Amino acid sequence: MKFSVSICIAAACAALAPSVALADDPHDPTMRSAAARARDRAIIKRMNQQQLAYVRDRDARIMQNYRRTQSGNDNDYADARADYSRRMAEWRRAVAACNAGRWEYCDN
């Protein structure tokens, strides 16, 4: 019984242990020729360029959305400010009319 438990524990530890990666291994048998290394270098360069293009596109979309949101907020603020100014002008006219003796404007 102890033997089988030990084997299970050892198998679990082996499964959880990190595996050895052959990337950038100078002793990798598939990378011995200059042509294989050049091909690998070209593949990595292409992948890096694709990732760079993806990141640039993503960042451009994020900035475009940010600018659209900011300009929308500016317009919302300007609209709210204009509405506030109109309401204040109406209130001032009502106060002036109330002070002038027009009692129907004094309820507000």
Secondary structure in CASP SS format (residue, H / E / C, confidence):
PFRMAT SS
TARGET T0000
AUTHOR 0000-0000-0000
METHOD secondary structure of the structure
MODEL  1
M C 1.00
K H 1.00
F H 1.00
S H 1.00
V H 1.00
S H 1.00
I H 1.00
C H 1.00
I H 1.00
A H 1.00
A H 1.00
A H 1.00
C H 1.00
A H 1.00
A H 1.00
L H 1.00
A C 1.00
P C 1.00
S C 1.00
V C 1.00
A C 1.00
L C 1.00
A C 1.00
D C 1.00
D C 1.00
P C 1.00
H C 1.00
D C 1.00
P H 1.00
T H 1.00
M H 1.00
R C 1.00
S C 1.00
A H 1.00
A H 1.00
A H 1.00
R H 1.00
A H 1.00
R H 1.00
D H 1.00
R H 1.00
A H 1.00
I H 1.00
I H 1.00
K H 1.00
R H 1.00
M H 1.00
N H 1.00
Q H 1.00
Q H 1.00
Q H 1.00
L H 1.00
A H 1.00
Y H 1.00
V H 1.00
R H 1.00
D H 1.00
R H 1.00
D H 1.00
A H 1.00
R H 1.00
I H 1.00
M H 1.00
Q H 1.00
N H 1.00
Y H 1.00
R H 1.00
R H 1.00
T H 1.00
Q H 1.00
S H 1.00
G H 1.00
N H 1.00
D H 1.00
N H 1.00
D H 1.00
Y H 1.00
A H 1.00
D H 1.00
A H 1.00
R H 1.00
A H 1.00
D H 1.00
Y H 1.00
S H 1.00
R H 1.00
R H 1.00
M H 1.00
A H 1.00
E H 1.00
W H 1.00
R H 1.00
R H 1.00
A H 1.00
V H 1.00
A H 1.00
A H 1.00
C H 1.00
N H 1.00
A C 1.00
G C 1.00
R C 1.00
W H 1.00
E H 1.00
Y H 1.00
C C 1.00
D C 1.00
N C 1.00
END
